[in-house]
Amino acid sequence: MIYLALFASSLVFIGMRAFQQLNVQHDRYLWVPPVTAMMAVCEVLTVTAIIKASSLYAAIPLTFGGVLGCWFSMWLHKRMRERIKHGKR
């Protein structure tokens, strides 16, 4: 169960970090504060889960969750930018 928690927390945390990087790149100032707050919560949960796992095998779900989170945030950010560009909110 702890490995599932590691996967989920990594997916969300790395996804948020990638999303935040895209916010900075595209000057989305209003999106930065809420994403930063969510990143802080996710970071604490991820570190706590890593400590509970106390195993090198924790790197496996962290890796897969991070990759999927990054890909998802790239897709989501692009979709949101396109909707805003075309006036669809």
C-alpha positions as CSV (number, residue, x, y, z in Angstrom):
1,M,0.0,0.0,0.0
2,I,2.9,2.4,0.7
3,Y,4.2,2.0,-2.8
4,L,0.8,3.0,-4.2
5,A,0.9,6.1,-2.0
6,L,4.4,6.8,-3.3
7,F,3.3,6.5,-6.9
8,A,0.3,8.8,-6.3
9,S,2.2,11.4,-4.3
10,S,5.0,11.4,-6.9
11,L,2.5,11.7,-9.7
12,V,0.9,14.8,-8.2
13,F,4.1,16.4,-6.8
14,I,6.1,16.1,-10.0
15,G,3.1,17.1,-12.0
16,M,2.7,20.2,-9.9
17,R,6.4,21.0,-10.3
18,A,6.2,20.7,-14.1
19,F,3.0,22.7,-14.2
20,Q,4.7,25.4,-12.1
21,Q,7.6,25.5,-14.4
22,L,5.2,26.0,-17.3
23,N,3.4,28.8,-15.4
24,V,6.7,30.6,-15.0
25,Q,7.7,30.1,-18.7
26,H,4.3,31.5,-19.9
27,D,4.0,34.3,-17.4
28,R,0.9,32.9,-15.6
29,Y,1.3,35.0,-12.4
30,L,-2.1,34.2,-11.0
31,W,-1.6,30.5,-11.2
32,V,1.7,30.6,-9.2
33,P,0.4,31.0,-5.6
34,P,-2.2,28.2,-5.6
35,V,0.2,25.8,-7.3
36,T,2.9,26.7,-4.9
37,A,0.7,25.9,-1.9
38,M,-0.3,22.6,-3.4
39,M,3.3,21.8,-4.1
40,A,4.2,22.4,-0.4
41,V,1.5,19.9,0.7
42,C,2.5,17.3,-1.8
43,E,6.2,17.6,-0.9
44,V,5.5,16.9,2.7
45,L,3.3,13.9,1.8
46,T,5.9,12.6,-0.6
47,V,8.8,12.9,1.9
48,T,6.7,11.3,4.6
49,A,5.8,8.3,2.4
50,I,9.5,7.9,1.4
51,I,10.5,7.8,5.1
52,K,7.8,5.2,5.8
53,A,8.9,3.0,2.9
54,S,12.5,3.1,4.0
55,S,13.5,1.0,1.0
56,L,15.4,1.5,-2.2
57,Y,12.5,0.0,-4.0
58,A,10.6,3.2,-3.3
59,A,12.4,4.7,-6.4
60,I,10.4,2.5,-8.8
61,P,6.9,4.0,-8.0
62,L,8.4,7.4,-7.6
63,T,9.9,7.2,-11.1
64,F,6.8,6.0,-12.8
65,G,4.6,8.5,-10.9
66,G,6.9,11.3,-11.7
67,V,7.1,10.6,-15.5
68,L,3.3,10.3,-15.7
69,G,2.7,13.4,-13.6
70,C,5.1,15.4,-15.8
71,W,3.5,14.2,-19.1
72,F,0.0,14.9,-17.7
73,S,0.9,18.5,-16.6
74,M,2.5,19.3,-20.0
75,W,-0.7,18.1,-21.7
76,L,-3.0,19.9,-19.3
77,H,-1.1,23.2,-19.4
78,K,-1.1,23.2,-23.2
79,R,-4.8,22.5,-23.3
80,M,-5.5,25.3,-20.8
81,R,-3.4,27.7,-22.8
82,E,-5.2,26.8,-26.1
83,R,-8.6,27.3,-24.4
84,I,-7.7,30.7,-23.1
85,K,-6.1,31.7,-26.5
86,H,-9.4,30.8,-28.3
87,G,-11.6,32.4,-25.7
88,K,-13.1,29.2,-24.3
89,R,-13.1,29.3,-20.5
